Amino acid sequence: MIDLVELPIWALAVVFATAGGIVWVAGTRLAVHGDEIAERWNLAREFVGLIFLAAVTELPEIVTTVTAAQVENAALVLGNLFGGITINTAILAVADFFAVRYALTSWPRKPTHALVAVMLIVLLSALLAVTLVGDVVLFGHVGLGALCLAIGFPVVIALQRQFDQKSSWAPVDLPEDDAPRGALVRSTARLEGHSSARLVVEMAGYSVLILICGVLLALSADQLADRTGLGASFVGVALLAAATSLPELSTTLAAARVGAYTMAIANIFGSNLIMLALILPADLAYEAGPILSEAGVAAQFSIATGIAVTAIYVAGILIRRTPSILDAGLDSWLVMAVYIGSLATLYFMV
């Protein structure tokens, strides 16, 4: 891979812009392909978003998290992971603003999204408790809290699959499905002549592109922040956070634009669950001790805002017909307000 340290600032900017563009296109195509695969194989779109899209869009995060942990930069690891949960959830608000008719949370037909979100809140609350009291060393330098949070991910998936097969709750007041429109719909139509094998191969190719370019995006953002003197500032942290969240943004917007609203929601909740599971590999790579014991006030605040924005969307999913403002749900406006407020608070913390 290119040694970014040797590149001048203008070249770093080119790498950042190019990698960002490729990630955006690959993420968009990945969501469209995922929607087509779900249709052909009779898979629930929320399952595709929760498992596949979430895992792929988190690939760059896995690499950057482990790399930062290996150089014992605990602040970067924890800030990126915990802050990313609020950022990811705010992406749902962006999708609601620009790609969804009616409120986004009025579309899910099953309560599985609410179940996953509630379990996410439980795990985030446990995480906050561990950061407050300190993690307990289980073996070597690995903490018990990190291990339990990693186990939580497959447990939530198993509960989701089990609950998804039941019909104990069904909404009766649903918005009418609109036929998807625009360029993404034309792209979906073009996939009808593709074999399933070709779709899978293309999805694998887009996944590799997201991994490679996502890592380049994060590394070039980090170098730009350091070279321009913004590395230790709020602007530098925000630049890196925005770079690592671009895959989630592109896939979520693309899914919403083709009408796969449940896949968009599941993609974000699944990405946030994976964020928590990433604490274990970060802990394994961090040799100075349990990494959760290094969490400061800013990281704890980020966890609290993550709980808040997730809870808001749980309420929106349960209420369903939430009041709309400019065709976006009130819950999305509240989530965006919490996100902006958290940025302002962190600005004075950093």
C-alpha positions in Angstrom: 0.0 0.0 0.0 1.1 3.6 -0.6 3.2 5.1 2.2 1.0 8.1 2.9 3.6 9.7 5.2 5.7 10.5 2.1 3.0 12.2 0.2 2.6 16.0 0.1 -0.6 17.6 1.4 -2.1 18.1 -2.1 -1.6 14.4 -2.9 -3.2 13.4 0.4 -6.2 15.5 -0.5 -6.4 13.7 -3.9 -6.2 10.3 -2.2 -8.9 11.3 0.3 -11.3 12.6 -2.4 -10.7 9.6 -4.7 -11.1 7.0 -1.9 -14.2 8.8 -0.7 -15.7 8.8 -4.2 -15.0 5.1 -4.7 -16.4 4.2 -1.3 -19.6 6.2 -2.1 -20.1 4.4 -5.4 -19.2 1.0 -4.1 -21.5 1.4 -1.1 -24.4 2.5 -3.3 -23.9 -0.4 -5.6 -23.6 -2.8 -2.7 -27.0 -1.7 -1.3 -28.7 -2.1 -4.7 -27.2 -5.5 -5.1 -28.2 -6.5 -1.6 -31.8 -5.5 -2.3 -31.8 -7.6 -5.4 -30.3 -10.6 -3.6 -32.9 -10.3 -0.8 -35.7 -10.3 -3.4 -34.3 -13.3 -5.3 -33.4 -15.5 -2.3 -36.5 -14.5 -0.3 -34.4 -13.0 2.5 -35.7 -10.4 4.9 -34.2 -7.1 4.0 -33.6 -6.3 7.7 -31.5 -9.5 7.9 -29.4 -8.5 4.9 -28.8 -5.1 6.4 -28.1 -6.3 9.9 -25.6 -9.0 8.9 -24.2 -8.4 5.5 -24.2 -4.6 4.9 -23.3 -3.9 8.5 -20.3 -6.3 8.4 -19.0 -4.9 5.0 -19.3 -1.3 5.9 -17.4 -2.0 9.2 -14.4 -3.6 7.5 -12.4 -0.4 7.3 -13.3 0.3 11.0 -11.9 -3.1 12.0 -8.6 -2.4 10.4 -8.2 1.1 11.7 -9.3 0.1 15.2 -6.9 -2.8 15.5 -4.1 -0.7 14.0 -4.7 2.2 16.5 -4.8 -0.3 19.4 -1.5 -1.9 18.4 0.2 1.5 18.7 -1.5 1.9 22.1 -3.6 4.9 21.1 -6.6 4.1 23.4 -8.1 7.5 23.1 -8.4 7.2 19.3 -9.8 3.7 19.5 -12.5 4.5 22.1 -13.4 7.9 20.7 -13.8 6.5 17.2 -15.9 3.5 18.3 -18.1 5.2 20.8 -18.5 8.5 18.8 -19.2 6.4 15.7 -22.4 5.0 17.3 -24.0 8.4 17.5 -22.7 9.4 14.1 -24.1 6.2 12.5 -27.5 6.7 14.1 -27.6 10.3 12.8 -27.1 8.8 9.3 -30.7 7.4 9.6 -31.9 11.0 10.2 -30.0 12.1 7.0 -31.7 9.3 5.1 -35.1 10.4 6.5 -34.5 14.0 5.4 -33.4 13.3 1.9 -34.5 9.8 0.7 -37.7 8.8 2.6 -41.3 9.8 2.2 -43.2 10.0 5.5 -41.2 9.2 8.7 -38.5 6.5 8.3 -39.7 4.7 11.4 -43.2 4.3 10.1 -42.1 1.7 7.5 -40.9 -1.4 9.5 -43.6 -4.1 9.4 -42.1 -6.1 12.3 -40.9 -5.2 15.8 -37.5 -6.8 15.2 -35.9 -3.4 14.7 -37.2 -2.3 18.1 -35.9 -5.5 19.7 -32.4 -5.0 18.2 -32.3 -1.4 19.3 -33.4 -2.2 22.8 -30.7 -4.9 23.1 -28.2 -2.3 21.8 -29.3 0.1 24.6 -28.7 -2.8 27.1 -25.2 -3.4 25.8 -24.4 0.3 25.7 -25.6 0.7 29.3 -23.4 -2.2 30.3 -20.5 -0.6 28.4 -21.0 2.7 30.2 -21.1 0.9 33.6 -17.8 -0.9 32.8 -16.1 2.4 31.8 -17.2 3.9 35.1 -16.1 1.1 37.4 -13.2 -0.1 35.3 -12.8 -3.4 33.5 -11.7 -6.6 35.2 -8.7 -8.5 33.8 -9.8 -11.9 32.6 -6.6 -13.3 31.1 -3.4 -11.6 30.1 -4.5 -8.0 29.4 -8.0 -8.8 28.1 -10.9 -7.5 30.1 -14.1 -9.3 31.0 -16.2 -6.4 29.8 -14.7 -6.6 26.3 -15.4 -10.3 26.1 -19.0 -10.0 27.2 -19.8 -7.2 24.8 -18.3 -9.3 21.9 -20.5 -12.2 22.9 -23.5 -9.9 22.9 -23.4 -9.5 19.1 -24.2 -13.1 18.2 -26.7 -13.3 21.0 -28.7 -10.3 19.6 -28.6 -11.8 16.1 -29.9 -15.1 17.5 -32.7 -13.3 19.3 -33.6 -11.3 16.2 -33.8 -14.4 14.1 -35.9 -16.2 16.6 -38.3 -13.3 17.1 -38.5 -12.6 13.4 -40.2 -16.0 12.9 -43.1 -15.0 15.2 -46.1 -12.9 14.4 -47.0 -11.6 17.9 -47.1 -8.0 16.8 -48.2 -6.5 13.5 -48.9 -2.8 12.7 -52.2 -2.0 11.0 -51.6 1.7 10.2 -49.0 1.6 7.5 -48.0 4.1 4.9 -48.6 3.0 1.3 -45.6 1.6 -0.5 -44.4 4.0 -3.2 -42.7 2.6 -6.3 -39.0 3.6 -6.0 -37.9 6.2 -8.5 -34.7 7.7 -9.9 -31.3 6.5 -11.0 -31.1 3.8 -8.4 -34.3 2.2 -9.6 -32.9 2.1 -13.1 -29.8 0.4 -11.7 -32.0 -2.2 -10.0 -33.8 -2.8 -13.3 -30.4 -3.4 -15.0 -29.6 -6.2 -12.5 -32.6 -8.3 -13.5 -30.5 -9.8 -16.4 -27.6 -10.7 -14.0 -27.3 -14.2 -12.7 -27.2 -14.7 -8.9 -23.6 -15.9 -9.1 -22.6 -12.7 -10.9 -24.4 -10.6 -8.3 -22.5 -12.4 -5.5 -19.2 -11.9 -7.3 -19.8 -8.2 -7.9 -20.9 -7.8 -4.2 -17.6 -9.4 -3.1 -15.7 -7.0 -5.4 -17.5 -3.9 -4.0 -16.8 -5.2 -0.5 -13.1 -5.4 -1.2 -13.2 -1.9 -2.7 -14.9 -0.6 0.5 -12.2 -2.3 2.6 -9.2 -0.9 0.7 -10.5 2.6 0.0 -12.1 2.8 3.4 -8.8 2.3 5.1 -7.1 4.7 2.7 -9.8 7.2 3.5 -9.2 6.9 7.3 -5.4 7.0 7.0 -5.4 10.0 4.6 -7.8 11.8 6.9 -5.5 11.2 9.8 -2.5 12.4 7.9 -4.3 15.5 6.7 -5.4 16.3 10.2 -1.8 16.0 11.5 -0.1 17.8 8.6 -2.5 20.8 8.8 -2.1 21.1 12.6 -5.7 20.0 13.3 -4.8 16.5 14.5 -5.4 17.1 18.2 -8.3 19.5 17.6 -12.0 18.9 17.3 -11.9 19.5 13.6 -9.3 16.8 13.2 -11.4 14.3 15.2 -14.5 15.2 13.2 -12.7 14.7 9.9 -11.6 11.2 10.8 -15.0 10.3 12.2 -16.7 11.5 9.0 -14.2 9.6 6.9 -14.9 6.3 8.7 -18.7 6.8 8.5 -18.8 7.3 4.7 -19.4 3.6 3.9 -22.5 3.5 6.2 -23.8 6.8 4.8 -23.6 5.6 1.2 -25.2 2.2 1.8 -27.9 3.6 4.0 -28.9 6.3 1.6 -28.9 3.9 -1.3 -31.1 1.4 0.5 -33.6 4.1 1.4 -33.7 5.4 -2.2 -34.7 2.0 -3.6 -37.4 1.7 -0.9 -35.5 -0.8 1.3 -36.2 1.1 4.4 -35.9 -1.8 6.8 -32.6 -2.7 5.3 -31.3 0.8 5.9 -32.4 0.8 9.6 -30.9 -2.7 10.1 -27.7 -1.6 8.5 -27.1 1.1 11.1 -28.2 -0.9 14.1 -26.0 -3.8 12.9 -23.0 -1.5 12.4 -23.4 -0.2 15.9 -23.6 -3.7 17.3 -20.3 -4.5 15.5 -18.8 -1.4 16.9 -19.3 -2.9 20.4 -18.0 -6.3 19.3 -14.8 -4.6 18.0 -13.8 -3.7 21.6 -12.6 -7.3 22.0 -10.1 -7.3 19.1 -9.0 -3.8 20.2 -8.5 -5.2 23.7 -6.4 -8.1 22.3 -4.2 -5.7 20.4 -3.9 -3.2 23.2 -1.1 -4.6 25.5 -1.2 -2.0 28.2 -4.2 -3.5 29.9 -8.0 -3.6 29.5 -8.7 -0.9 27.0 -12.1 0.0 28.5 -10.3 1.1 31.7 -8.7 3.9 29.6 -12.1 5.5 28.7 -12.3 9.1 29.7 -15.2 11.5 30.2 -15.5 12.3 26.5 -15.8 8.6 25.6 -18.4 8.1 28.4 -20.4 11.1 27.1 -20.4 9.6 23.6 -21.8 6.3 25.0 -24.6 8.3 26.8 -25.5 10.1 23.5 -25.5 6.8 21.7 -28.0 5.5 24.2 -30.1 8.6 23.8 -30.3 8.5 20.0 -31.0 4.8 19.9 -33.8 5.2 22.5 -35.4 8.0 20.4 -35.6 5.7 17.4 -37.1 2.9 19.6 -39.9 5.3 20.5 -40.4 6.2 16.9 -40.6 2.6 15.8 -43.2 1.8 18.6 -45.2 5.0 18.1 -45.0 4.5 14.3 -47.0 7.5 13.1 -44.7 10.0 14.6 -45.3 13.7 13.8 -43.6 14.7 10.6 -41.8 18.0 9.9 -40.9 18.7 6.3 -41.6 15.0 5.4 -39.2 13.7 8.0 -40.1 12.2 11.3 -39.9 14.1 14.6 -37.7 11.4 15.9 -35.1 12.0 13.2 -35.1 15.8 14.0 -34.6 14.9 17.7 -31.7 12.6 16.8 -30.1 15.2 14.7 -30.5 17.8 17.5 -28.8 15.4 20.0 -26.0 14.7 17.5 -25.3 18.4 16.9 -25.5 19.1 20.6 -23.1 16.3 21.3 -20.6 17.8 18.7 -20.9 21.1 20.5 -20.3 19.6 23.9 -17.3 17.5 22.7 -15.9 20.6 21.0 -15.4 22.1 24.5 -14.2 18.8 25.9 -11.4 18.2 23.4 
